[in-house]
Amino acid sequence: MRRRALLLTTTALALALTACSSPDESGTDADQPSTATTASCEPGALDTLTDGTLTVGTSTPYEPWYVGEDPSAGEGFESALVYAVAEQLGYAEDAVTWENVTFEQIIAPNIKPFDFAAYQTTITSERAEVVDFSAPYLDTYQGVVVADSGDYSGATALADFEGARIGVTAGQTSLPDSEAAWEDAVELVPYDDAGMAMQALSSGQVDAVVMDVSQAVAASTVYFPDTSVVGTLPASGEVAQLGFVLDKDSPLTDCVSDAVEALRVDGTLDELASEWLNTDGIPELV
């Protein structure tokens, strides 16, 4: 049973973290193209796949984005956010349907089986060439996870990790941010996914793991409870941002972006982040 649980943990973490950007994919909301078509954002006027229904794409549920196996529960940051956006667009909860897709389907340059997708997708200029992004709904940073019983459990600064072996996810933002933060002061050990890196931390093969801080909090509280997040790394470039994904030149992009911005202005985005992501109060390591 323990081996099966570890495999499930690895799979969940791997799928969830696929959405993070690679070192050459940095981008922000400034990279988003304008949509070719402007649609009325009045309730009932949206050009959705199914009249009167808002179809949302997502993939394997993973905390803190989706809590439980059913994304329609409204539990978790992105699930709750989708329903808040739907309300802004004039759709009741029972008018929202969910489409299970792979992350590759979400970012591929093909016609989507959803109106927009909500799956921790980093906005990048490369991806924006083939899909539309909404206005960003979350800035993301890299968190540092350590074993509660390890030598680095009391670390409060970057210098405290000098000489440490630190697991990172190959091809993801954790690698360049770690290189920029520590340079040659630590040994960076790349792993194919965050689940493998966390298993290495639990077995003592590495001293710390760097991953998206929201994922790091979930990993340390849900999947690897004998670990803790001690801080975040300074951003090495533009701060990574997450956005909803739509078809290229979708007539819905402006409307979804307007809904996100309205939720930013009225404080809903901050409230949902505080409720579900549990990253408040995590210090930046300097």
Secondary structure as GFF3:
##gff-version 3
##sequence-region A 1 286
A	DSSP	alpha_helix	2	17	.	.	.	ID=ss1
A	DSSP	three_ten_helix	23	25	.	.	.	ID=ss2
A	DSSP	three_ten_helix	29	31	.	.	.	ID=ss3
A	DSSP	beta_strand	54	58	.	.	.	ID=ss4
A	DSSP	three_ten_helix	71	73	.	.	.	ID=ss5
A	DSSP	alpha_helix	77	89	.	.	.	ID=ss6
A	DSSP	three_ten_helix	93	95	.	.	.	ID=ss7
A	DSSP	beta_strand	96	100	.	.	.	ID=ss8
A	DSSP	alpha_helix	103	107	.	.	.	ID=ss9
A	DSSP	beta_strand	116	117	.	.	.	ID=ss10
A	DSSP	three_ten_helix	127	129	.	.	.	ID=ss11
A	DSSP	beta_strand	131	133	.	.	.	ID=ss12
A	DSSP	beta_strand	138	140	.	.	.	ID=ss13
A	DSSP	beta_strand	142	147	.	.	.	ID=ss14
A	DSSP	three_ten_helix	158	161	.	.	.	ID=ss15
A	DSSP	beta_strand	165	169	.	.	.	ID=ss16
A	DSSP	alpha_helix	174	182	.	.	.	ID=ss17
A	DSSP	beta_strand	187	191	.	.	.	ID=ss18
A	DSSP	alpha_helix	194	202	.	.	.	ID=ss19
A	DSSP	beta_strand	208	212	.	.	.	ID=ss20
A	DSSP	alpha_helix	213	218	.	.	.	ID=ss21
A	DSSP	pi_helix	219	223	.	.	.	ID=ss22
A	DSSP	beta_strand	227	232	.	.	.	ID=ss23
A	DSSP	beta_strand	240	242	.	.	.	ID=ss24
A	DSSP	beta_strand	245	247	.	.	.	ID=ss25
A	DSSP	alpha_helix	253	265	.	.	.	ID=ss26
A	DSSP	alpha_helix	268	276	.	.	.	ID=ss27
###
